[in-house]
C-alpha cells in the first residue's frame, strides 16, 4: 500500500523521538530519515521504525490495593483556662465600654469622626473597670490612644490648612 506524506511525517516523528531519547546515533538517524522521505510504501517504511517504540511507553502496573490502617483516637486533655472555674463564680466579663472604645478606634481610618467617641468610651471604660473589676483595660487604652492620635493629626492638618490659606 502506498504511504502518504502524513504517514511519512508520523514515521519521521518516531525517528525524532528515538533520536531524542538516545536510541539512535546521529548518523543512523539522518540515514533513516532520508530513507523515510524517499519511501513510497508502508513496506519500505516499516523496517526503518520497527525497532523503535511507537507511542508512549507503558506505565508500570499500579500497586495492589491495601486497606488503610485503622485510625487511632487520642483523648485530648482539657484546655488550660486562665480563669479558675468555680461552680458558684463566673469568669470576669469584658467591659462593654471597652469593647465600644476598641470598635470606634478600629473605625477611625474609615470614619474619622469616631475618634472622639473612642476617647470618651475609653475613659468611661477605665472608670467602669476600676469600679466593677471587669476585664478590657487594653481595649480601653487602645481606644484612648488611637482617638487622641487621630484628633491630634486632625488638629495638625487644620493648622497647616489655615497657615497655607493666609
Secondary structure as the mmCIF struct_conf table of DSSP 4:
data_model
#
loop_
_struct_conf.conf_type_id
_struct_conf.id
_struct_conf.beg_label_comp_id
_struct_conf.beg_label_asym_id
_struct_conf.beg_label_seq_id
_struct_conf.end_label_comp_id
_struct_conf.end_label_asym_id
_struct_conf.end_label_seq_id
STRN STRN1 UNK A 2 UNK A 2
HELX_LH_PP_P HELX_LH_PP_P1 UNK A 3 UNK A 4
HELX_RH_AL_P HELX_RH_AL_P1 UNK A 5 UNK A 20
TURN_TY1_P TURN_TY1_P1 UNK A 21 UNK A 22
BEND BEND1 UNK A 23 UNK A 24
HELX_RH_AL_P HELX_RH_AL_P2 UNK A 26 UNK A 38
STRN STRN2 UNK A 41 UNK A 41
HELX_RH_AL_P HELX_RH_AL_P3 UNK A 42 UNK A 49
TURN_TY1_P TURN_TY1_P2 UNK A 50 UNK A 51
BEND BEND2 UNK A 52 UNK A 52
BEND BEND3 UNK A 55 UNK A 55
HELX_LH_PP_P HELX_LH_PP_P2 UNK A 56 UNK A 65
HELX_LH_PP_P HELX_LH_PP_P3 UNK A 67 UNK A 72
HELX_LH_PP_P HELX_LH_PP_P4 UNK A 75 UNK A 80
BEND BEND4 UNK A 82 UNK A 83
STRN STRN3 UNK A 86 UNK A 86
TURN_TY1_P TURN_TY1_P3 UNK A 87 UNK A 88
STRN STRN4 UNK A 89 UNK A 89
HELX_LH_PP_P HELX_LH_PP_P5 UNK A 90 UNK A 93
STRN STRN5 UNK A 94 UNK A 94
HELX_LH_PP_P HELX_LH_PP_P6 UNK A 95 UNK A 95
HELX_RH_AL_P HELX_RH_AL_P4 UNK A 96 UNK A 107
TURN_TY1_P TURN_TY1_P4 UNK A 108 UNK A 110
TURN_TY1_P TURN_TY1_P5 UNK A 112 UNK A 113
HELX_RH_AL_P HELX_RH_AL_P5 UNK A 114 UNK A 132
STRN STRN6 UNK A 135 UNK A 135
HELX_RH_AL_P HELX_RH_AL_P6 UNK A 137 UNK A 165
#
